[in-house]
Amino acid sequence: MQTLQDAGRIALAKSLAAMPCHIAWGRGDGVWQVAPANPTDRTALRDEIGRRTVVDVGYARPGTLADHDIELPGPIYYKTSAEPTPYLVLRTTFAFADAEGETVRECGVFFGTVAKPGVPAGKRYLTPDEIDNPGTVYCLENRPPVLRSGTTKATEEIVIPL
């Protein structure tokens, strides 16, 4: 059996980095008070609220408690890298009004989203009725419920190890 090499993983990271990317939020199942296990067979969020264009794409390497730029739950640490690596970093900030009043229970990364004709070019937040092709879900996370307020922005920072 062939073994994927770091050079191949870097090539995958570079290919994904060149594609249109969105981070989407969903309502999940309204009865969730505790997030269920993350599925592996989904092609969409259960009940999407909307998605925002990823505006910062970069690379990282594993970091440490003493030397990191990115901290993820766990805690898991990464250090940003100017050179391509097998770790793709995606960042976007949801605006004050994005999903205002909604309870967010799921988050997913989509590559290749296409907006419907008539949606203004460059619009960064899309609701499901503005999407012609959702693209491909790359990863998905079920989360404990969070009520979105119109008084805060929310930054999503996701590292995809390839």
C-alpha positions, -999 to +999 in steps of 0.1 A: +000+000+000+012+035-009+019+060+019+010+096+014+041+117+018+044+152+033+051+166-002+017+152-012+000+166+018+015+200+011+002+197-025-033+190-012-031+219+012-020+242-017-049+229-039-075+235-012-060+270-004-066+280-040-104+270-039-133+292-028-139+284+009-167+291+033-173+284+070-209+276+076-230+276+108-261+255+114-289+250+139-283+213+142-312+195+159-331+219+181-332+194+209-294+192+213-283+205+246-251+185+244-233+181+211-235+146+197-205+128+182-193+143+149-205+124+119-183+112+091-209+106+064-226+140+060-227+161+028-244+191+044-252+207+077-284+194+093-300+229+092-278+256+078-282+292+090-256+307+067-219+307+056-191+333+054-163+335+030-129+325+045-107+357+042-075+344+056-059+312+043-025+301+055-003+273+068+008+262+102+030+236+120+024+219+153+032+243+182+037+240+219+022+257+250+053+280+251+055+287+214+022+290+194+001+315+175-030+294+173-048+276+202-076+252+195-097+232+220-079+204+236-057+224+239-040+219+206-013+244+196+000+255+161+026+280+149+019+299+117+042+292+088+050+314+058+058+283+038+032+257+028+028+228+052+004+199+056-017+220+080-041+245+063-053+274+085-087+290+077-100+322+094-130+344+090-150+367+112-188+366+113-203+401+114-226+414+141-257+407+121-247+372+108-270+347+123-283+372+149-308+356+173-300+321+160-287+292+181-256+277+165-250+240+171-229+230+141-200+243+120-187+231+087-160+240+061-171+240+025-150+242-006-164+253-040-196+272-029-213+290-058-238+318-051-270+321-071-272+345-101-282+379-089-264+377-055-240+407-055-205+398-064-182+398-034-210+393-009-193+375+020-222+361+040-246+338+022-279+323+035-291+290+021-315+307-003-286+326-019-266+294-027-267+278-061-242+250-053-231+245-017-198+229-028-183+200-008-183+198+029-147+190+040-152+188+078-180+193+102-183+198+140-213+194+162-211+220+191-229+228+223-255+255+216-244+291+214-270+319+210-257+345+185-261+381+197-261+411+174-236+428+197-206+406+190-185+394+161-173+358+161-140+346+146-137+310+134-101+297+132-098+262+119-067+241+112-071+212+088-044+186+091-039+168+058 
